[in-house]
Amino acid sequence: MSIGWLQADWPAPTGVRAISTFRGGGVSVARFQSLNLGDHTGDERAAVAENRARLMRQADIPSEPCWLTQVHGVAVRDLDADHAPSAADAAFTRQAGRVCAILTADCLPILFAADSGDLVGAAHAGWRGLAAGIIEATVGAMGVPPERLLAWLGPGIGPRHFEVGAEVREAFLERDPGAHEAFDHNSRGRFMADLGLLARRRLAALGVSRVHGCGECTYSGADRYFSHRRDGNTGRQATLIWRG
């Protein structure tokens, strides 16, 4: 069975490839069915390895992606300088054929490309990472003026399904009072949060104005995406970017 993926719809420079995988076409079973790409979920490691191999073959990925140990923090890896595995939630490279990868199951994957086409990056942005400054850390580490960057927001949990407590809202308002527009009160005395809008606000504040997004909701797209909020312990899809 062929696997499928979402092609990033953005005006990236020639030679930049960016995709986000769907959950079908793999060999994992039960809650991980079927293209689980996360090796930290409790799935059989052999199944994950086969799923990753299928992805590389069918998507014509030029090298093994750099699979980060994601911890909802703000560490950023320069893949051209550091090849040793380490905990990080973002990565970037100038090397053609080197692949940045982010694993998600509701968190927001964000891809970056310099308009010159010689630099690409990816960040894992759940609410903790967003609030702590993963976008700011990634843009800063990439080392080019923000106005030279394009960003693409991949599939993540949508605002109709992402319920949070008041402490999450306060974590964003401390740094950006205008972030209140990304939170709606609900009938349970909590808030529905818009991760995409929160990310766009952070990008705009930095000067990254060319921001694109697919608007796909992982929670409501059970046929396409894994969702931790919907299913509990589950698999992970991958969002990847590289220079050809």
C-alpha positions as CSV (number, residue, x, y, z in Angstrom):
1,M,0.0,0.0,0.0
2,S,1.3,3.4,-0.9
3,I,1.8,6.0,1.8
4,G,0.6,9.5,1.3
5,W,1.6,13.0,2.4
6,L,0.6,16.6,2.2
7,Q,2.7,18.7,0.0
8,A,3.4,22.1,1.6
9,D,1.6,24.8,-0.4
10,W,3.9,27.8,-0.2
11,P,6.1,29.8,-2.5
12,A,9.3,28.2,-1.4
13,P,12.4,28.7,-3.4
14,T,13.2,26.2,-6.2
15,G,14.8,23.0,-4.8
16,V,13.2,23.2,-1.3
17,R,10.9,20.2,-0.6
18,A,8.5,20.1,2.3
19,I,5.9,17.4,3.2
20,S,3.8,16.3,6.1
21,T,2.8,12.6,6.2
22,F,-0.6,11.0,6.5
23,R,-1.1,8.0,8.8
24,G,-1.9,5.3,6.2
25,G,0.3,2.9,4.2
26,G,2.5,1.6,7.1
27,V,2.8,-1.7,9.0
28,S,2.0,-0.6,12.6
29,V,-1.1,-2.0,14.1
30,A,-3.8,-1.2,16.7
31,R,-3.5,2.3,18.1
32,F,-0.4,3.0,15.9
33,Q,-2.1,2.1,12.7
34,S,-0.4,2.4,10.4
35,L,2.4,4.8,9.3
36,N,3.6,5.6,12.8
37,L,7.0,7.3,12.5
38,G,7.6,7.9,16.2
39,D,10.0,5.4,18.0
40,H,9.1,6.6,21.5
41,T,5.4,5.7,21.5
42,G,5.5,2.1,22.6
43,D,5.1,0.8,19.1
44,E,7.3,-2.1,17.8
45,R,10.6,-0.7,16.8
46,A,10.8,-3.0,13.8
47,A,7.5,-1.6,12.6
48,V,8.7,2.0,13.0
49,A,11.9,1.2,11.2
50,E,9.9,-0.2,8.3
51,N,7.6,2.7,8.2
52,R,10.5,5.1,8.1
53,A,12.1,3.1,5.3
54,R,8.9,3.2,3.3
55,L,8.7,6.9,3.7
56,M,12.2,7.4,2.5
57,R,11.7,5.2,-0.6
58,Q,8.3,6.5,-1.6
59,A,8.9,10.2,-0.9
60,D,12.4,10.0,-2.5
61,I,14.0,11.4,0.7
62,P,17.8,11.8,0.0
63,S,19.1,10.8,3.5
64,E,17.9,9.6,6.9
65,P,16.0,12.4,8.5
66,C,17.4,13.9,11.7
67,W,14.9,12.5,14.2
68,L,15.1,14.8,17.2
69,T,14.4,13.9,20.8
70,Q,11.6,16.4,21.3
71,V,11.0,17.7,24.8
72,H,8.7,20.8,24.4
73,G,11.7,23.0,25.0
74,V,13.5,25.7,23.0
75,A,16.8,24.0,22.1
76,V,17.7,24.3,18.4
77,R,20.2,22.0,16.6
78,D,22.4,23.2,13.8
79,L,22.6,20.0,11.8
80,D,25.7,21.1,9.9
81,A,27.7,21.4,13.1
82,D,26.2,18.8,15.4
83,H,25.4,15.3,14.3
84,A,25.2,13.7,17.8
85,P,21.7,12.9,19.0
86,S,20.4,15.4,21.6
87,A,17.2,16.8,23.0
88,A,15.9,19.6,20.8
89,D,12.7,20.9,19.4
90,A,14.0,22.5,16.2
91,A,16.7,22.1,13.7
92,F,18.1,23.8,10.6
93,T,20.6,23.1,7.8
94,R,22.3,24.7,4.8
95,Q,23.5,21.4,3.5
96,A,21.7,20.0,0.4
97,G,20.2,16.5,1.1
98,R,20.2,16.9,4.9
99,V,16.6,16.5,6.2
100,C,15.0,18.3,9.1
101,A,12.1,16.3,10.7
102,I,9.4,17.1,13.3
103,L,7.1,14.4,14.8
104,T,3.7,15.5,16.0
105,A,0.3,14.2,17.0
106,D,-1.5,17.5,17.6
107,C,1.4,19.9,18.2
108,L,2.1,22.4,15.4
109,P,5.0,21.7,13.0
110,I,6.5,24.8,11.6
111,L,8.8,24.8,8.5
112,F,11.2,27.6,7.5
113,A,13.0,28.4,4.3
114,A,15.2,31.4,3.5
115,D,14.1,33.1,0.3
116,S,17.6,32.5,-1.1
117,G,16.9,28.8,-1.0
118,D,20.1,28.0,0.8
119,L,18.7,27.5,4.4
120,V,15.8,25.4,5.8
121,G,14.6,24.6,9.2
122,A,11.8,23.0,11.2
123,A,10.3,23.5,14.7
124,H,8.0,21.6,17.0
125,A,5.5,24.0,18.5
126,G,3.1,22.7,21.1
127,W,1.7,25.2,23.5
128,R,4.6,24.8,26.0
129,G,7.2,25.3,23.3
130,L,5.4,28.3,21.8
131,A,5.0,30.0,25.2
132,A,8.6,29.3,26.0
133,G,9.9,30.8,22.8
134,I,10.7,28.0,20.3
135,I,9.9,30.2,17.3
136,E,12.1,33.0,18.6
137,A,14.9,30.6,19.3
138,T,14.6,29.0,15.9
139,V,14.6,32.2,13.9
140,G,17.5,33.5,16.0
141,A,19.6,30.4,15.5
142,M,19.0,30.3,11.7
143,G,20.9,33.6,11.6
144,V,19.3,35.4,8.7
145,P,17.0,38.5,8.9
146,P,13.4,37.5,9.7
147,E,12.1,39.3,6.6
148,R,14.1,36.8,4.5
149,L,12.3,33.8,5.9
150,L,9.2,32.0,4.7
151,A,7.2,29.9,7.2
152,W,4.7,27.1,6.7
153,L,2.4,25.8,9.5
154,G,1.6,22.1,9.1
155,P,-1.3,20.0,10.5
156,G,-2.0,20.6,14.1
157,I,-5.0,20.5,16.5
158,G,-7.6,23.0,15.5
159,P,-9.2,25.7,17.8
160,R,-12.5,23.8,18.0
161,H,-10.8,20.9,19.8
162,F,-7.9,22.3,21.8
163,E,-9.2,23.0,25.3
164,V,-6.8,24.5,27.8
165,G,-6.9,25.9,31.3
166,A,-6.4,29.5,32.4
167,E,-2.8,28.9,33.2
168,V,-2.0,28.3,29.5
169,R,-3.7,31.5,28.5
170,E,-1.8,33.4,31.2
171,A,1.5,32.0,29.9
172,F,0.9,33.7,26.6
173,L,-0.6,36.9,27.9
174,E,2.5,37.5,30.1
175,R,4.5,38.0,26.9
176,D,1.9,39.2,24.5
177,P,-1.3,40.8,25.9
178,G,-2.8,40.7,22.4
179,A,-2.7,36.9,22.5
180,H,-6.2,37.0,24.2
181,E,-7.7,36.9,20.7
182,A,-6.4,33.3,20.3
183,F,-8.5,32.1,23.3
184,D,-12.3,31.7,23.5
185,H,-14.1,30.9,26.8
186,N,-16.1,27.7,26.7
187,S,-19.1,26.4,28.7
188,R,-16.8,24.5,31.1
189,G,-15.1,27.6,32.3
190,R,-11.9,26.9,30.3
191,F,-10.6,28.1,27.0
192,M,-10.4,26.9,23.4
193,A,-7.0,27.8,22.1
194,D,-5.8,28.6,18.5
195,L,-2.2,27.3,18.2
196,G,-2.0,28.5,14.6
197,L,-2.9,32.1,15.5
198,L,-0.5,32.1,18.5
199,A,2.3,31.0,16.2
200,R,1.4,33.6,13.6
201,R,1.5,36.3,16.3
202,R,4.9,35.3,17.4
203,L,6.2,35.1,13.8
204,A,4.7,38.6,13.0
205,A,6.3,40.1,16.1
206,L,9.7,38.9,14.9
207,G,9.2,40.2,11.4
208,V,8.4,37.0,9.6
209,S,5.6,38.2,7.4
210,R,5.4,35.5,4.7
211,V,3.5,32.8,6.7
212,H,1.5,30.1,5.0
213,G,-0.5,27.3,6.6
214,C,-2.5,24.3,5.6
215,G,-5.2,24.7,8.3
216,E,-5.6,20.9,8.6
217,C,-6.8,19.7,12.1
218,T,-5.2,16.5,13.4
219,Y,-8.0,16.0,15.9
220,S,-10.9,16.0,13.4
221,G,-8.9,14.2,10.7
222,A,-8.9,10.7,12.1
223,D,-8.5,9.1,8.7
224,R,-5.3,11.1,8.0
225,Y,-3.7,12.0,11.3
226,F,-2.7,10.8,14.7
227,S,-4.0,12.9,17.6
228,H,-3.0,12.5,21.2
229,R,-6.0,14.5,22.4
230,R,-8.4,12.3,20.5
231,D,-6.8,8.9,21.1
232,G,-4.4,9.1,24.0
233,N,-1.2,7.1,23.4
234,T,-0.9,6.9,19.6
235,G,1.5,7.2,16.7
236,R,3.2,10.3,15.2
237,Q,3.2,11.8,11.7
238,A,6.3,13.6,10.4
239,T,6.8,17.0,8.8
240,L,10.0,17.2,6.8
241,I,12.0,19.8,4.9
242,W,15.2,19.6,2.8
243,R,17.1,21.1,0.0
244,G,17.3,19.1,-3.2
